[in-house]
Amino acid sequence: MSESTSGSGPVPVLLGAAHRVAIILSGMLAGAILGTWLSEASLDSSAALWIGYHQAITPGYTQTVPPIGGLALVATLASLAASWRDPRTRRLVLAAVGCLLVGLLVTVVVHFPINDQIMTWQPDAPPADWRDLRARWLTAHAVRTWVAVAGFVLLVLAFSTRRRVPDA
């Protein structure tokens, strides 16, 4: 069985490859973001613990997760281009692109500036507004988590609902 939308040729092959890469990368992105959300949300009782943890993971996180998100977006855009003739798949992939773009926007507009501030704090002497900034960070991260997971699910649905046609 060939996984194609109709017939054979380069477009169905491109769709399959782009879609697989988009699913893998968006799944990695969603998993990393979900794991971070769960771990950061559980550290609310201690400023020193939350700030220390956040400062410890932020450098590695910002070196790996944004590139994964960027590559997931590129692969999803390639999947969108390849799925243009299949309206159902196109709509699902287009919605996934929207989710990835919202996550990117939240990251750049909210998380990067707050992370820059947090990296300058002393865990044992947090600023007076640390709880407010933490709440903003967690709220934005919850949004980012939901859109990352939604983007992944949309890509899985788009791939799993395509018609399968037997090889000739």
N, C-alpha and C positions, 0 to 999 in steps of 0.2 A: 504494500500500500504506500502510495506517495501522499505526503501531506501537502496538498495544494488546494487552491480555491477553485481552479478550473483548468484542466489540461495540464500541460507540462511546459517547461521553459525556464528562463532566468528569473522572471518575476516571482513565481511560486517558491523557487529555491531561495531567492533573496528574502522573501517574506518569512520563510521558515527560519533561516539563519538569523536575521535581524530580530525576529520575535524571540527566539531562544536566548540570544544575548541580552535583549532587553529584560526578559523575565529573570534571568540569573542575576544581572546587575541590580535591577530594581528590588529583587528579593534580598540581596545582600544589604542594600541601602535601607530597606524597611526594617530588616532585622537589627542592624546596628542602631538605628534611630529608636526603635522600640526598646531595645536593651538599655540604651542610655536613659530613656525616659523613665523606665521602671527603676533603674538604680538611683538616679538623681532624685526622683520623687520620694524614695524611701529614706532619704537622709535629711529630713526636715527639722529634726529636733536640735541639731547642733550646728551653729555657724561654722565653727572650726572644722568639723567633719565635712560639711557640705562644701565649703570653700576649698579645703585641702584636696578633697576628691576631685572637684571640678578642675582645679589647677593641675592636678596630676594627669587627668585624661585629655584635657583640651588640646595640648600640642599634638599628640598622636592622632586624636580624632580629626583635627582640622587638616592633618596631612593626608589622611586616607579617605575619609568619608566624602568631602567635596569632589575629589576626582572620580570616585565611584558614582556619585550622583550625576556628574557631568557626562560620564561615559554612558550611564543608563539613559540619560536624556538623548544623547546622540543616537544610541541604538534604537530608542523608541521612535525618534523622528525618522530613522531609516525604515523602521517597521511601518510607520504611518505612510511614508511614500510608497512602500511596496504593497500596502493594503488598499490603496486608493480606489481600486475597482470593486472592492467588496464593502458595501455600505455598512453592514453590521460590524465587521471587524474595524473598519475605518473609524466609526463612532466610538467604539471602545478604546481604541488606541489613541484617538484624539483626546478623549477624556483623561487617559493616563498621562499624556503629554501635559495637559492642564494641571494635573496633580503634581507632577514633577516640577513644573514651573512655579506653582504656588510654594512648594517646599523650598525651592531655591530662593525665591523672594523673601520668605520668612527668615531663612538663614542669613542672607546678606543684610536685610534691613533691621532685624531684631537681634539675632544671636551674635553676629560678629561684633557689633558695638558693645553689647553687654559682656561678652567673653573678654574683650580687651580690658574692660574695667575690672572684671573679676581677677584677671591675671596680675593686677597691681595691688590687690588687697593682701593684708596680713591675716591669716586664718584666726589668730588669737586676738585680733583687734579689728573686727569688721566695721565697715562704715555704718552709720545709723540707719541708712535706708537699704541695707543688704536684703532684708526680707521682701521689700517691694521689688527690687531688681530680680531676686530669685523667683518671685511670683510671676513677673513678666516673662522671665526666661522659661519657666515651666509651662506657662500658658501657651507661649509661642511654640514650645517644643511639643506640646500635646497636639496643636494644629499640625505641625510638621509630621508628627508620627501618624496621625490619621490620614493625611494626604499621601504619605509614602506607602502606607499599607494599602490604601485605596488604589493607588497607581499600580501596585504590584498585582492586586486582585483583578483589576480591569485587564491587565495584560494577560494574565492566566485565562480569564474568561474569553478574551478575544482569540487566543490561540486554541483553546479547547472547543470553541463553538464553530470553528471553520469546518466546512464540508471536506470530507476525505474522499478522494477519488482513486479508484484502483489504477495501477500502472497499465499501460496499453500493451 
